[in-house]
Amino acid sequence: MVGPGLKQDMWMSDVSPLAVKTYLLELQDRICTELESEDGTGRFREEGWERAEGGGGRTRILTEGAVIEKGGVNFSHVFGANMPPSATAHRPELAGRSFQAMGVSLVMHPHNPYVPTSHANVRFFIAEKEGEAPVWWFGGGFDLTPYYGFEEDVVAWHRSARDACAPFGEGIYPEFKKWCDDYFFIKHRDEPRGVGGLFFDDFNRLGFEHSFAFMRSVGDAFIRAYRPIVSRRKEIGYGQRERDFQLYRRGRYVEFNLVYDRGTLFGLQSGGRTESILMSLPPLVRWDYDWRPEPDSPEAALYDTFLVHREWL
């Protein structure tokens, strides 16, 4: 991975934030269209917003659809005179730089407990300081959080992730699959949030053109991976037991997002739009004190078979 400032100057003439923004807006449109089609009745409503310090975005939310209980697909492009603490915590050399950050971030919370929750994000940062070479990178990925697992779905999910990475080197998928496993781990619960996928950050090793192409490959792969899973599972019948377990597991999702998630912390610390940032949270959730699944139950299978770090392919 290219370190801050290394070789960045020789690539800067090729860097095009406008090209990235154009792609991200188109990606938001395309994903919303496909999700509306799969849901059947739900429609995204859009709210445009502006940030006083610079930039803004468009938030799209779908609630109480036939399939999607709550889902958001957000685009943002913000500017700032100083990088927020969450962004400089692991790269302190960026403190004092101005920045642009743009990305598409989405979370889908379905009604049916047999349809997994899913999250995806692709983003671009550029940090600048007078007299020094700009620093830029891409980040993103997608991950899957089932409540009742199906190995067929998880294998297909990871196959899509591997295929998105394949043109960029055979080591990319295992590297970013492991990063996803490590990142989406709830330390205080000692368990993964879900079955993983891809996670990458600070990515500029291929130069702008090919690093941007990799980000696009990941962004494009999400809906191709998620929509068939939704289609296969959305008609499965369920009762209160499954719904209660779904709400309980959603609590883990909330815990991770509010305690560990970089994007959530960055958005809140950089003065982003709070409603847009917290759209990732589910509409209903429950916590039960020291609850444990019955042995050999379908709920126990989630922990024993799926919430483990393993190679799915």
MITINU-598475 format. One line per field, with one value per residue: residue number from 0; y, x, z of N, C-alpha, C in turn; residue in one letter. Coordinates in steps of 0.001 Angstrom, whole numbers. Example, Ala and Ser with C-alpha at 12.3 -4.5 7.8 and 13.67 -1.06 7.14 Angstrom:
REM residues 2
resi	0  1
n_py	-5690  -2250
n_px	13190  12850
n_pz	7800  7080
ca_py	-4500  -1060
ca_px	12300  13670
ca_pz	7800  7140
c_py	-3300  30
c_px	13200  12900
c_pz	7800  7870
resn	a  s
This chain:
REM residues 313
resi	0  1  2  3  4  5  6  7  8  9  10  11  12  13  14  15  16  17  18  19  20  21  22  23  24  25  26  27  28  29  30  31  32  33  34  35  36  37  38  39  40  41  42  43  44  45  46  47  48  49  50  51  52  53  54  55  56  57  58  59  60  61  62  63  64  65  66  67  68  69  70  71  72  73  74  75  76  77  78  79  80  81  82  83  84  85  86  87  88  89  90  91  92  93  94  95  96  97  98  99  100  101  102  103  104  105  106  107  108  109  110  111  112  113  114  115  116  117  118  119  120  121  122  123  124  125  126  127  128  129  130  131  132  133  134  135  136  137  138  139  140  141  142  143  144  145  146  147  148  149  150  151  152  153  154  155  156  157  158  159  160  161  162  163  164  165  166  167  168  169  170  171  172  173  174  175  176  177  178  179  180  181  182  183  184  185  186  187  188  189  190  191  192  193  194  195  196  197  198  199  200  201  202  203  204  205  206  207  208  209  210  211  212  213  214  215  216  217  218  219  220  221  222  223  224  225  226  227  228  229  230  231  232  233  234  235  236  237  238  239  240  241  242  243  244  245  246  247  248  249  250  251  252  253  254  255  256  257  258  259  260  261  262  263  264  265  266  267  268  269  270  271  272  273  274  275  276  277  278  279  280  281  282  283  284  285  286  287  288  289  290  291  292  293  294  295  296  297  298  299  300  301  302  303  304  305  306  307  308  309  310  311  312
n_py	-1195  2193  4694  7740  10531  9319  8800  10015  12553  12170  11023  12836  14427  12788  12388  12574  13955  14723  12744  10583  11462  11642  8935  7903  9144  8042  5365  5377  5983  3688  1512  2167  1977  -784  -1935  -920  -2217  -4910  -4860  -4142  -2585  -477  2820  5002  7987  11212  13434  16384  17912  20416  21264  23431  24021  23283  21550  18732  16599  13848  12185  9113  7336  4402  3210  844  -858  -3600  -5578  -4381  -3102  -872  1115  2719  4700  6541  9484  11511  14471  16125  18915  20159  22122  20901  17598  15353  13947  11135  10340  10852  9346  6853  7712  9919  11771  13183  15175  18538  18955  20052  18679  16627  14551  11944  9771  6776  5264  2550  823  -1968  -3007  -5634  -6713  -9484  -12041  -14006  -12869  -11397  -8584  -5985  -4169  -1634  287  2751  4927  8036  9842  12885  14625  17691  19987  23059  23477  20823  17519  16418  13914  10969  8513  5478  3764  1197  -1421  -4377  -6084  -8826  -9596  -12053  -13449  -15891  -18324  -19317  -21510  -21583  -18941  -17464  -18471  -17734  -14962  -14451  -15426  -13523  -11349  -12212  -12382  -9705  -8719  -10150  -9245  -7574  -8739  -11776  -11869  -9965  -10448  -12403  -10785  -8515  -9750  -10882  -8493  -7430  -9381  -8925  -6205  -5944  -7002  -7535  -6462  -6324  -8224  -10428  -11617  -12017  -9509  -10361  -12381  -11388  -10240  -7885  -5471  -2471  112  3249  2892  3050  1892  1051  3205  6069  5546  2696  2074  3462  2022  -411  299  906  -1632  -3045  -1491  -1907  -4620  -5092  -4947  -6942  -9122  -9034  -8774  -11280  -12924  -11705  -12112  -14913  -15440  -13834  -14631  -16577  -17977  -16731  -16426  -15052  -15847  -15923  -13255  -11952  -12870  -11739  -8988  -8966  -9647  -7461  -5604  -6058  -5005  -2287  -1757  -2174  -176  2249  2191  1357  1848  3385  5091  6104  7450  9280  10800  11991  13428  15180  16992  16187  15363  14452  12854  11536  10123  8387  6843  4257  2735  274  264  -901  -2621  -4898  -5583  -8265  -9413  -11230  -13256  -16463  -18765  -21738  -24947  -26590  -25357  -23441  -20813  -21106  -22224  -20100  -18898  -21052  -21970  -19863  -17337  -17297  -17084  -18104  -19810  -19403  -20134
n_px	847  541  2122  1259  1619  3635  4565  2236  2234  3026  814  -1215  -2094  -3790  -5911  -9358  -11771  -14323  -15059  -15322  -17442  -19517  -19829  -20647  -23129  -24611  -24495  -25965  -28527  -28980  -28909  -31071  -33212  -33165  -33676  -36214  -37639  -37350  -38593  -41241  -43530  -42582  -41156  -38407  -37940  -36606  -34308  -32633  -29678  -27642  -24390  -23131  -20397  -19483  -20380  -22659  -25507  -27583  -30171  -31793  -34578  -36405  -39287  -41337  -41947  -42988  -41094  -38794  -38282  -36997  -34833  -31914  -30248  -27615  -26032  -23173  -21172  -18728  -16877  -14031  -12041  -10331  -9308  -11473  -11244  -11744  -10859  -8154  -7153  -5951  -4171  -2236  -629  -2183  -3476  -4545  -4878  -6896  -9941  -11772  -14559  -16359  -19097  -21129  -23408  -25135  -27805  -29846  -32708  -34702  -38198  -38739  -37362  -35861  -34611  -31534  -30037  -28216  -25241  -23499  -20807  -19062  -16343  -14465  -11601  -9809  -7075  -5587  -2826  -1222  1719  2424  2206  -955  -2978  -4667  -7298  -9214  -12066  -14195  -16673  -18712  -21077  -22765  -25523  -27033  -29984  -31173  -29329  -28296  -26357  -26009  -26610  -24587  -22249  -22684  -22684  -20027  -18732  -19462  -18114  -15461  -15289  -15558  -13134  -11259  -10133  -8105  -6031  -4956  -4603  -6217  -8949  -8761  -7299  -8966  -11279  -10508  -9947  -12498  -13733  -12258  -12783  -15615  -16178  -17507  -16189  -16747  -18682  -17492  -17894  -18592  -20234  -21684  -21618  -19640  -17730  -16438  -13980  -12243  -9776  -7975  -6963  -4889  -3011  -2851  -2590  -4479  -6371  -6742  -7240  -9623  -11159  -11273  -12753  -15182  -15832  -16372  -18517  -20417  -20845  -22379  -25329  -25830  -25099  -26731  -29492  -30459  -30451  -32346  -34582  -34809  -35520  -37582  -40258  -40565  -42331  -42876  -42898  -43714  -41589  -39330  -39314  -38834  -36242  -34875  -35129  -33696  -31099  -30662  -29963  -27248  -26286  -26811  -25168  -22576  -22474  -22687  -20588  -18175  -18050  -16357  -17350  -19750  -18753  -17001  -18830  -20455  -18535  -17547  -19492  -21584  -24839  -27024  -29397  -29108  -26741  -27411  -29300  -28673  -29445  -31722  -35372  -36809  -35871  -34530  -33344  -32444  -31862  -28973  -29694  -29842  -29600  -31613  -30100  -29153  -31127  -32691  -31876  -29554  -27975  -27191  -25163  -23380  -22733  -22602  -21815  -18990  -15539  -14638  -13573  -15423  -15386
n_pz	0  -832  958  2815  808  -692  -3942  -4596  -5764  -8407  -9480  -9318  -11446  -12768  -11132  -10552  -8949  -9843  -11711  -9988  -8368  -10262  -10949  -8426  -7962  -10047  -9303  -6899  -7952  -9551  -7734  -6062  -7898  -8523  -6007  -5397  -7398  -6616  -4133  -4734  -3852  -2276  -2220  -2621  -834  -1327  204  -120  1169  2732  3882  6274  6492  4050  1131  829  307  -837  595  610  1517  2228  3610  5316  3131  980  1311  2370  5481  6543  4771  3547  1137  657  -608  -245  -255  1108  2469  4261  6532  8277  9012  10672  14051  14008  11535  11542  13544  13007  11196  11893  10615  8888  10187  10350  7672  4927  3549  1190  1081  -273  -1013  -1353  750  2167  3835  4398  6022  6275  6483  6800  8754  7545  5449  4981  6676  5062  4234  2469  1104  -666  -1188  -1427  -581  -351  806  1597  1830  2040  181  308  -1098  -2263  -643  -1381  -1354  -1762  -367  1041  585  1225  3300  4927  6996  8305  9919  10088  8801  5490  3798  1038  297  1566  421  -2270  -1948  -1120  -3361  -5263  -4159  -4408  -7224  -7914  -7094  -8542  -11125  -10295  -9022  -7522  -4800  -3656  -2891  -658  1136  1628  2398  4842  6198  6351  7997  10335  10833  11144  13706  16835  19543  22327  22564  21625  19098  15561  13517  11340  8392  6875  4001  2032  2929  2629  2852  2673  100  -2570  -4066  -6712  -8362  -9609  -11742  -11852  -9204  -8823  -10639  -9306  -7018  -8295  -9266  -6919  -5937  -7986  -7731  -5475  -5619  -7431  -5950  -3658  -4341  -5520  -3224  -1556  -3187  -3142  -469  516  542  2442  5124  8476  12096  15380  16982  15263  14492  16956  17469  15329  15996  18370  17464  15858  17736  18125  15788  16113  18329  17256  15229  16648  18403  17170  14368  11719  9708  10796  13078  11826  10304  12311  13785  11899  11437  9834  8400  10813  10776  8353  8753  10840  9657  9233  11357  12658  12537  14620  17594  20064  23354  25346  28547  29027  27229  25680  22962  22518  22738  19699  18212  15511  15918  17440  15504  13954  15455  15768  13214  11379  12489  12671  11931  8843  5847  3050  449
ca_py	0  3409  5512  9127  11396  8582  8648  10674  13705  11750  10587  13821  14948  11844  12273  13297  13855  14854  11428  9762  11944  11247  7511  7658  9549  7035  4148  5568  5844  2313  642  2472  1424  -2241  -2282  -655  -3281  -6135  -4675  -4228  -1481  615  3830  5872  9427  11867  14724  17011  18671  21146  21369  24825  24134  22973  20277  18296  15266  13491  11034  8400  6411  3611  2632  60  -1486  -4985  -6388  -3571  -2378  426  1087  4013  4747  7941  10073  12748  15058  17174  19559  20661  22709  19996  16233  15066  13021  9731  10071  10984  8483  5839  8367  11229  12706  13940  16267  19861  19025  20175  17407  16337  13167  11661  8344  6215  4310  2027  -262  -2492  -3801  -6214  -7211  -10932  -12445  -14898  -12015  -10754  -7174  -5801  -2838  -1414  1641  3064  6305  8624  10942  13580  15529  18620  20947  23946  23156  19385  16768  15891  12489  10506  7071  4927  2780  665  -2838  -4758  -7192  -9451  -9921  -12891  -13844  -17327  -18449  -20309  -21597  -21218  -17487  -16932  -18847  -16864  -13623  -14381  -15604  -12205  -10532  -12686  -12020  -8262  -8468  -10985  -8567  -6675  -9521  -12914  -11676  -8887  -10966  -12888  -9683  -7652  -10605  -10931  -7165  -7329  -10211  -8267  -4909  -6105  -7880  -6802  -6895  -6518  -9431  -11497  -12303  -11234  -8923  -11157  -13369  -10704  -9825  -7139  -4160  -1914  1534  3774  2139  3847  1185  782  4460  6518  4916  1317  2071  3879  888  -1399  800  733  -3058  -3389  -828  -2545  -6012  -5230  -5262  -8255  -10145  -8978  -8926  -12684  -13457  -11167  -12772  -16308  -15610  -12873  -15231  -17602  -17613  -16624  -16087  -14121  -16317  -15443  -11790  -11567  -13130  -10702  -7735  -9138  -9571  -6078  -4902  -6147  -4070  -955  -1654  -1985  1100  3391  2091  1079  2115  4576  6008  6782  8385  10351  11674  12789  14331  16163  17868  15697  15412  13378  11944  10705  9232  7373  6064  2860  2028  -336  990  -1579  -3432  -5254  -6185  -9170  -9632  -12517  -14244  -17450  -19645  -23131  -25813  -27269  -24613  -22638  -19621  -21533  -22499  -18859  -18724  -22185  -22235  -18676  -16265  -17787  -16733  -19294  -19611  -19858  -20584
ca_px	0  1328  1976  868  2555  4540  4119  961  2385  3129  -507  -2255  -2656  -4797  -6985  -10553  -12907  -15577  -15403  -15786  -18765  -20465  -20099  -21380  -24525  -25240  -24630  -27111  -29736  -29136  -29244  -32443  -34129  -33230  -34311  -37648  -38198  -37414  -39583  -42550  -44437  -41891  -40474  -37501  -38150  -35299  -34097  -31345  -29223  -26397  -23564  -22700  -18957  -19194  -20851  -24019  -25790  -28984  -30555  -32963  -35076  -37594  -39820  -42581  -42236  -43448  -39949  -37856  -38893  -36333  -33591  -31405  -29148  -27215  -24852  -22710  -19908  -18502  -15569  -13690  -10713  -9504  -9795  -12001  -10409  -11928  -10100  -6723  -6748  -5021  -3225  -2055  65  -3172  -4018  -4265  -5145  -8269  -10345  -13035  -14983  -17606  -19370  -22475  -23511  -26504  -28160  -31188  -33290  -35946  -39209  -38677  -36104  -35083  -33852  -30492  -29667  -26968  -24624  -22455  -20271  -17875  -16027  -13213  -11081  -8600  -6645  -4618  -2156  -399  3132  2642  1443  -2237  -3085  -6013  -7501  -10565  -12438  -15538  -16922  -20090  -21149  -24085  -25856  -28242  -30572  -31252  -28365  -28361  -24999  -26092  -26572  -23293  -21278  -22915  -22250  -18563  -18309  -19586  -17019  -14219  -15310  -15326  -11715  -10380  -9325  -7114  -4985  -5528  -4497  -7091  -10117  -8470  -6861  -10072  -12217  -10019  -10119  -13922  -13951  -11658  -13415  -16989  -16142  -17999  -15207  -17311  -19502  -16616  -18554  -18733  -21550  -22374  -20803  -18559  -17757  -15220  -13744  -10937  -9626  -6648  -6562  -4385  -1802  -2866  -2723  -5871  -7259  -7072  -7860  -11005  -11826  -11551  -13883  -16394  -16138  -17010  -19816  -21335  -21098  -23277  -26730  -25839  -24966  -27780  -30859  -30910  -30710  -33654  -35606  -34968  -35951  -38591  -41592  -40582  -43190  -42228  -43782  -43205  -40278  -38306  -39282  -38164  -34810  -34369  -35013  -32596  -29832  -30489  -29268  -25817  -26012  -26783  -23978  -21390  -22473  -22516  -19352  -16956  -18046  -15611  -18183  -20655  -17972  -16526  -19947  -20870  -17469  -17281  -20644  -22502  -26268  -27234  -30449  -28566  -25729  -28040  -30298  -28245  -30018  -33018  -36501  -37195  -34781  -34764  -32260  -32913  -30742  -28272  -30443  -29051  -30476  -31723  -29178  -29635  -32238  -32277  -31180  -28208  -27223  -26572  -23916  -22473  -22362  -22424  -21080  -17630  -14652  -14334  -13435  -16679  -15157
ca_pz	0  -919  2148  2609  100  -1540  -5318  -4827  -6630  -9795  -9930  -9075  -12691  -13228  -10154  -10969  -8037  -10580  -12259  -8869  -7970  -11304  -10766  -7181  -8152  -10902  -8510  -6017  -8765  -10019  -6609  -5639  -8898  -8378  -4734  -5555  -8227  -5827  -3068  -5376  -3511  -1615  -3029  -1880  -840  -1322  850  -336  2333  2575  5084  6397  6272  2658  611  1129  -197  -1026  1389  96  2523  1936  4843  5270  1858  1095  1721  3145  6591  6498  4009  3120  171  800  -1243  376  -708  2095  2503  5580  6678  9071  9118  12010  14820  13640  10319  11797  14661  12527  10288  12522  9737  8122  11003  9825  6237  4454  2956  532  1264  -991  -1024  -1259  1849  2239  4750  4187  7098  5757  7420  6988  9396  6680  4524  5796  6583  4336  4236  1474  1106  -1466  -834  -1898  231  -757  1874  1019  2696  1222  146  354  -2089  -1773  -336  -1730  -1268  -1852  636  840  790  1544  4249  5039  8385  8368  11194  9866  7729  4424  3254  -373  181  1995  -607  -3429  -1544  -1165  -4751  -5894  -3651  -5049  -8640  -8027  -6841  -9359  -12149  -9699  -8384  -6800  -3368  -3180  -2165  703  1992  2035  3119  6217  6784  6683  9181  11501  11084  11633  14870  18003  20542  23661  22519  21150  18000  14338  13281  10333  7671  6185  2610  1717  3526  2308  3148  2353  -1088  -3703  -4504  -8148  -9092  -9565  -12720  -11511  -7876  -9064  -11280  -8261  -6230  -9105  -9329  -5648  -5899  -8931  -7352  -4329  -5901  -8095  -4918  -2628  -4834  -5611  -1880  -1161  -3994  -2698  921  961  663  3493  6245  9788  13207  16391  17452  14330  14561  18196  17315  14435  16737  19319  16730  15417  18802  17859  14692  16715  19172  16424  14511  17532  19185  16409  12929  11324  8944  11722  13887  10955  9970  13464  14191  10851  11284  8813  8716  11780  10335  7278  9325  11683  8923  9245  12501  12358  13126  15855  18121  21458  24127  26396  29450  29055  26463  24953  22182  22934  21986  18489  17613  14355  16393  17823  14277  13493  16203  15627  11819  10547  13164  12886  10825  8052  4410  2467  -934
c_py	1243  4278  6938  9916  10655  8334  9373  11810  13305  11308  11707  14371  14053  11774  13149  13091  13955  13514  10513  10166  11526  9776  7259  8047  8534  5735  4244  5386  4382  1375  896  1875  -80  -2653  -2010  -1760  -4571  -6033  -4760  -3058  -269  1559  4683  7314  10097  13192  15219  17833  19339  21268  22772  24995  23806  21602  19972  16909  15074  12154  10419  7302  5707  2980  1917  -366  -2899  -5891  -5627  -2816  -966  263  2481  3839  6207  8282  11324  13165  16269  17661  20001  21195  21797  18619  15997  14008  11564  9365  10117  10054  7438  6399  9789  12245  13547  15084  17610  20002  19314  18886  17552  14860  12977  10162  8035  5170  3839  932  -655  -3361  -4352  -6558  -8661  -11334  -13392  -14142  -11280  -9241  -7078  -4345  -2781  47  1704  4549  6722  9791  11582  14627  16381  19576  21754  23559  21676  18686  16300  14383  12066  8993  6742  3972  2229  -805  -3116  -5985  -7594  -9882  -10733  -13106  -15354  -17613  -19552  -20346  -21214  -19705  -16937  -17269  -17960  -15442  -13473  -14639  -14280  -11275  -10921  -12263  -10532  -7928  -9095  -10223  -7759  -7421  -10606  -12753  -10677  -9440  -11505  -11781  -8893  -8444  -10683  -9589  -6965  -8154  -9515  -6976  -5071  -7161  -7061  -7250  -7169  -7702  -10662  -12325  -11415  -10625  -9764  -12121  -12702  -10410  -9193  -5864  -3716  -421  1947  3137  3080  3152  975  2050  4820  5721  3522  1203  2475  2734  -192  -957  627  -740  -3516  -2767  -1503  -3950  -6132  -5689  -6590  -9383  -10195  -9286  -10389  -13320  -12981  -11904  -14198  -16430  -14781  -13469  -16308  -17122  -17576  -16211  -15170  -14546  -15789  -13924  -11324  -11773  -12098  -9387  -7805  -8999  -8173  -5233  -4926  -5156  -2647  -770  -1409  -591  2281  3365  2056  1652  3439  5596  6790  7831  9557  11330  12573  13808  15413  17084  17465  15745  14202  12380  11008  9694  8083  6611  4585  2058  1468  396  402  -2504  -3810  -5806  -7036  -9556  -11077  -13615  -15191  -18375  -21051  -23981  -26493  -26596  -23888  -21367  -19959  -21787  -21234  -18682  -19821  -22332  -20985  -17561  -16766  -17351  -18013  -18910  -20231  -20416  -21633
c_px	881  1075  1633  1970  3472  3902  2808  1108  2425  1777  -1539  -2863  -3765  -6005  -8164  -11681  -14248  -16008  -15930  -17199  -19826  -20840  -20968  -22849  -25274  -25455  -25812  -28419  -30012  -29545  -30680  -33463  -34287  -33925  -35807  -38320  -38349  -38457  -41005  -43468  -43715  -41209  -39592  -37985  -36791  -35345  -32700  -30958  -27893  -25698  -22977  -21217  -18545  -19683  -22284  -24243  -27251  -29226  -31806  -33341  -36326  -38049  -41131  -42955  -42750  -42349  -39042  -38604  -38321  -35031  -33193  -30262  -28735  -26001  -24476  -21384  -19670  -17056  -15293  -12275  -9772  -10135  -10327  -11161  -10545  -11107  -8595  -6230  -5736  -4046  -2975  -1341  -897  -3786  -3594  -4478  -6631  -8641  -11607  -13321  -16301  -17833  -20850  -22454  -24949  -26609  -29599  -31594  -34635  -36933  -38926  -37343  -35253  -34331  -32789  -30467  -28369  -26550  -23601  -22035  -19112  -17615  -14664  -12851  -9908  -8303  -5490  -4065  -1184  1075  3449  1760  116  -2153  -4515  -6088  -8978  -10798  -13817  -15646  -18400  -20067  -22598  -24316  -27148  -28711  -30778  -30429  -28678  -26982  -24968  -25950  -25185  -22215  -21443  -22444  -20730  -18025  -18406  -18466  -15702  -14169  -15069  -13855  -10796  -9564  -8157  -6023  -5566  -5454  -5482  -8255  -9751  -8013  -8045  -11212  -11803  -10209  -11571  -14241  -13445  -12381  -14794  -17049  -16521  -17176  -15843  -18274  -18693  -17299  -18575  -20128  -22354  -21410  -19783  -18824  -16421  -15170  -12351  -10949  -8214  -6102  -6163  -3228  -1722  -2810  -4192  -6771  -7696  -7648  -9328  -11791  -12162  -12732  -15190  -16805  -16839  -18409  -20843  -21734  -22174  -24675  -26846  -25743  -26180  -29163  -31285  -31189  -32067  -34762  -35871  -35668  -37177  -39982  -41658  -41444  -42420  -43254  -43107  -41829  -39159  -38186  -38561  -36655  -34173  -34157  -33870  -31248  -29603  -29794  -27767  -25413  -25888  -25510  -22732  -21356  -22181  -21193  -18109  -16918  -17367  -16490  -19138  -19904  -17476  -17657  -20356  -19809  -17175  -18464  -21576  -23943  -26635  -28281  -29948  -27569  -26381  -29152  -29922  -28898  -31396  -34150  -36966  -36066  -35139  -33474  -32897  -31720  -30245  -29047  -29491  -29990  -30514  -30748  -29881  -30849  -31757  -31526  -29742  -27345  -26561  -25218  -22899  -21920  -21971  -21627  -19717  -16794  -14257  -14179  -14652  -16501  -14052
c_pz	0  297  1816  1922  -840  -2893  -5607  -5838  -8096  -10360  -9912  -10354  -13221  -12297  -10564  -9967  -8754  -11173  -11170  -8468  -8982  -11174  -9534  -7303  -9016  -10144  -7559  -6783  -9110  -8884  -6142  -6604  -8724  -7084  -4776  -6359  -7427  -4720  -3612  -5101  -2939  -2600  -2126  -1957  -642  -583  508  885  2022  3921  5143  6088  4841  2261  1008  573  -483  -328  793  1077  2014  3242  4566  3862  2065  1633  2675  4233  6685  5734  3601  2153  67  -51  -473  -241  188  2028  3936  5625  7450  9108  10530  12717  14406  12420  10549  12904  14209  11498  10796  11637  8889  8928  10407  8328  5980  3736  2126  778  536  -1006  -1106  -162  1953  3279  4456  5372  6609  6870  7804  7620  8565  5585  5337  5632  5790  4337  3109  1518  128  -1317  -1378  -1000  -491  308  1362  2069  1856  1341  197  -684  -1495  -1546  -649  -1542  -1445  -687  317  1164  972  2451  4466  6480  8421  9799  11216  8620  6737  3767  1780  -560  508  972  -1841  -3156  -1662  -2573  -5507  -5448  -4310  -6517  -8847  -7887  -7878  -10403  -11598  -8928  -7504  -5287  -2790  -2365  -785  1651  2521  2659  4585  6911  7196  7929  10439  11858  11707  12737  16101  19202  21897  23726  22107  20066  16759  14246  12304  9681  6752  4730  2279  2547  3116  2596  2754  1073  -2215  -4404  -6008  -8996  -9212  -10493  -12273  -10096  -7974  -9705  -10254  -7407  -7001  -9164  -8060  -5571  -6786  -8473  -6283  -4725  -6640  -7080  -4008  -3177  -4991  -4252  -1380  -1891  -3520  -1356  1321  1146  1736  4661  7558  10835  14203  16905  16560  14372  15833  18092  16386  15189  17749  18612  16149  16484  18619  16764  15235  17536  18324  15805  15427  18303  18307  14995  12579  10608  9824  12534  13057  10656  11111  13852  13157  10606  10169  9287  9573  11311  9239  7820  10076  10971  8905  10366  12159  13060  14453  16280  19556  22070  25230  27256  29403  28333  25735  24182  22762  22110  20814  17847  16361  14762  16798  16596  13734  14161  15862  14208  11057  11216  13638  11693  10093  6594  3730  1065  -985
resn	m  v  g  p  g  l  k  q  d  m  w  m  s  d  v  s  p  l  a  v  k  t  y  l  l  e  l  q  d  r  i  c  t  e  l  e  s  e  d  g  t  g  r  f  r  e  e  g  w  e  r  a  e  g  g  g  g  r  t  r  i  l  t  e  g  a  v  i  e  k  g  g  v  n  f  s  h  v  f  g  a  n  m  p  p  s  a  t  a  h  r  p  e  l  a  g  r  s  f  q  a  m  g  v  s  l  v  m  h  p  h  n  p  y  v  p  t  s  h  a  n  v  r  f  f  i  a  e  k  e  g  e  a  p  v  w  w  f  g  g  g  f  d  l  t  p  y  y  g  f  e  e  d  v  v  a  w  h  r  s  a  r  d  a  c  a  p  f  g  e  g  i  y  p  e  f  k  k  w  c  d  d  y  f  f  i  k  h  r  d  e  p  r  g  v  g  g  l  f  f  d  d  f  n  r  l  g  f  e  h  s  f  a  f  m  r  s  v  g  d  a  f  i  r  a  y  r  p  i  v  s  r  r  k  e  i  g  y  g  q  r  e  r  d  f  q  l  y  r  r  g  r  y  v  e  f  n  l  v  y  d  r  g  t  l  f  g  l  q  s  g  g  r  t  e  s  i  l  m  s  l  p  p  l  v  r  w  d  y  d  w  r  p  e  p  d  s  p  e  a  a  l  y  d  t  f  l  v  h  r  e  w  l
